[in-house]
Amino acid sequence: MVFSNQNWNVWLLSGLVFLNIVDVQASEEAYEVLKKEMNIRETGSLIFANYSQENLKALDAFLTEHKDSPVREKVLYLKAHMLWSLHYYTRAPEAYQAFIREYPESQYVRISRLRNGAAYLFSGQPQKALPILTELSEDYPERPEMYGRELAYTLSRCGKQKEAVRFMDAVEAKMSIGSASRFLPRLKMHFDIIRMVGQPLRKIELRDHPTGKLVTNKKLRGKVVLIDFWATWCAPCISELPFLKEAYTKHRADGFEILSISLDENQGVFERMISAREMNWLHFYDGQKWENRIAKAFGIRSIPVNLLVDKKGIVRAVNLRGAAVSDEVARLVSPRP
């Protein structure tokens, strides 16, 4: 059988179309399998899943095998989001940037830009976070509830505390009227914590739970102290424990102390946790959950929250995450001459 050039081209094109349809169907079927195995949920401009190292590997395998899939956008975004949710803050920016480059018009770009900046912040790189979050604020000046918390923290961490205070004051004034006012209480809670930077630590007088030892501001003076508000039922708090332990092990001999304020109400669960996790530092527990005496004195209404205090009793940083804890402690226990 002999084909003319025109018939041959038609046959070849038909074959390519057929193969593409098969590839599309295969990728969509593979995505349906992922949805079931990872419990992927799509809600508007958000995607959620069960986050684990195994699921992260499965997403990478899908992206390698289905490079032209019509659902690649969702999977690529979900990979970045999973890195973020697993607290892999040093790896998340690269994934978010890859997604933004490939899908600049995606409905997930705005949240990706925010998380990209926040991941730099949480990985101890606020200087890289600042231009990203500043650009976001310039693109969405009427939406400070979206980026205000992260930008205020970043300004403070970059040593721009006065600028951070001016920014927070302006945001509060702007959001106090109109429909955005409903977002203000939660945002203001973070702003109030950020405003503690550069100020003396509020009064503390308590008994260490394991030993009964009296702990006061005066007794803490001369040490670098991390005040950590947490609970056994708080998953993000538990995710931060390895970093706290690393910092404590590395810098304890240099005069570093941790004071954990537990918002638990079950004493047995609390005591088993601090024993099992070898959290061998100072603890305060009164079983009152959100009515915890120290938490109320500091205006804590969500956790985790932490305050890093220098040897003179001045708050120098707040809400450090990941490796940034050890980095900032190292800077304060061994100040530059």
Secondary structure, DSSP 8 states (H G I E B T S, - for coil): ----HHHHHHHHHHHHHHHHHHHHHHHHHHHHHHHHHHT-EEETTEEE----HHHHHHHHHHHHH-TT-TTHHHHHHHHHHHHHHTT-TTTHHHHHHHHHHH-TT-TTHHHHHHHHHHHHHHTT-HHHHHHHHHHHHHH-TT-HHHHHHHHHHHHHHTT-HHHHHHHHHHHHHHHTSSGGGGGHHHHHHHHHHHTTTTSB----EEE-TTT--EEEHHHHTTSEEEEEEE-TT-HHHHHHHHHHHHHHHHHGGGTEEEEEEE--S-HHHHHHHHHHTT--SEEEE-S-GGG-HHHHHTT--SS-EEEEE-TTSBEEEES--TTHHHHHHHHHHS---
